[in-house]
Amino acid sequence: MRYLSSMKSQLIRLRESPLFVASFLPVAANRRRSCGRQFVLVLTLLASALAGAAAQTPSSSAAEVHDHLQKAAEYLRAKDPNSAANEFNAVLALDPRNAEAYANLGVIAFFQGDYPNASRRFRKALAIDPSLTKTQALLGICEKRLGDPSARALLEKSFPKLKDKQLSVRVGMELTGLYDQLGEPERAVPVMQKLVDLNPDDVDILYTAQRLYRELADDTLDKLAVLAPGSARMQQVIAQRLINAGDAESAVEHYKKALEIDPRLPGVHFELAQTILQSAQSKSAAQDEAEKELETALTVDGDSASLECELGAIAMLRADTQNAYSHYTRALAIDPGSTQAQLAMGQILMTMEKPQEARKYLEMAVKADPLNETAHYRLAVAYKRLQMPDQAQKELHLFQEIKVTKDRVRELYQQMKSQYRGDAGGGLVEQEK
């Protein structure tokens, strides 16, 4: 019994190791490649770990179990999972309550696409040891493949407990897909937020996130249109859509309609001020009107870094450097991490011929928003003023790369809008107008 306890401890360590977790990574589309390169690598690593466990087993006790584990390791190194499975079965014949052996058999079946058998193995492992979170997560994936309703509870219970990044991503995507199938996309939002935080550069995650958020936005917009088509909020939504379509002047009209309905509607005075500046920045009357709306927003919504930055921008348009500096200072006091405020402070300090001080804020802005081409350009100018040519060249190069990429994205969006309008006979914005 001491020998079996020792072996169980070894397998527990194996079970919780990164090597074991690595075996969970292939996605559903690749499940038939059980003998592919990634699976072969995983089996080789698993075999090495098992060999280490077997080598530490006392030869004087339960020699047969020792031999089967050693053979299982050799078969895994030889990329022969079926023979390794036979050896694990032999271990279970000697120790029928070995949860880790069942879990390993489940993993092998999982990679072979044999979800019914994998599910049975995982369930037996969990019946012996319910604390096996990774096994629980894999069982949830199996049951989802098999259409078993128990998949939801298994995935929901295991997802928050998982520590391994890649397994968390796999389970989170499965859970999101399940919510989509069940018609409950709102439940997927916290899951997707965690996945984006875990792997913000994953294309599949980003695609799924934008689709989820867009579907939810469209659903809520439809409900708003049905419940309150003549409401102030509906006018605000129309204005926002018009801004996205590049029609700021029409957006101003709808913002004003919203305020006619509800003069103290939160957020609208600020958005109206921004839109007025966007549609007519060079006109003094527009600046005065925007400033008035911001002052009203201050009363209705309270102060904020964004509001102070807009007031600072108006002061800059009026060449009132000192007043602009005061507003940007206030913005940073409210929110030191505001990229907008950091960028604006850098700009005003450059105008005040203080490149060394400007450098500090511009570097903060670049760090906070690495894809902000304006921040890179202004930092390049600051470095040049400070006689730092290498750093200036680097920032200028980044500015150019980001600009080219964003120009391509904008061109793609424009093509999409043109196609949509052609197909829909005018599109959403025209219908709203």
Secondary structure as UniProt FT lines:
FT   HELIX           2..15
FT   HELIX           18..22
FT   TURN            23..24
FT   HELIX           28..30
FT   TURN            31..32
FT   TURN            34..35
FT   HELIX           37..55
FT   TURN            59..60
FT   HELIX           63..77
FT   TURN            78..79
FT   HELIX           81..94
FT   TURN            96..97
FT   HELIX           99..111
FT   TURN            112..113
FT   HELIX           115..128
FT   TURN            130..131
FT   HELIX           133..146
FT   HELIX           150..158
FT   HELIX           159..161
FT   HELIX           165..181
FT   TURN            182..183
FT   HELIX           185..187
FT   HELIX           188..198
FT   TURN            200..201
FT   HELIX           203..227
FT   TURN            229..230
FT   HELIX           232..244
FT   TURN            245..246
FT   HELIX           248..261
FT   TURN            263..264
FT   TURN            266..267
FT   HELIX           268..279
FT   TURN            281..282
FT   HELIX           284..301
FT   HELIX           305..317
FT   TURN            318..319
FT   HELIX           321..334
FT   TURN            336..337
FT   HELIX           339..351
FT   TURN            352..353
FT   HELIX           355..368
FT   TURN            370..371
FT   HELIX           373..385
FT   TURN            386..387
FT   HELIX           389..424
FT   HELIX           427..432
//
